[in-house]
């Protein structure tokens, strides 16, 4: 059975894991209120999605 000859160093482990971090959420600007919103999400400020009003806002 294959067994490592030596312990893998912390540096080598860190180099391997350097690409495992979650990417940042991509933000776009709402067409109605110009509020920064993640993609594919209803705008929490005005309730619109892709330029259409989907949710009634309290304003």
Steps between C-alpha positions, in 0.01 A plus 500: 500500500632847410589711803662849494865491596491840673240740641378753245607851605255777588637706211429225249150445640431875482616515137257224410211669683567847356226452237233365739370838623148607406486766228344838570133546406465676167312828540292688244310826532121509509351659187237692698675624815873446417548301822780235496335155496643147454416344164177296471352658815199727547608851602437545874477878457223531236380139445577480129674222307645555152312828465157353596324576827446165674465584867295787639725730704393690814607834353 
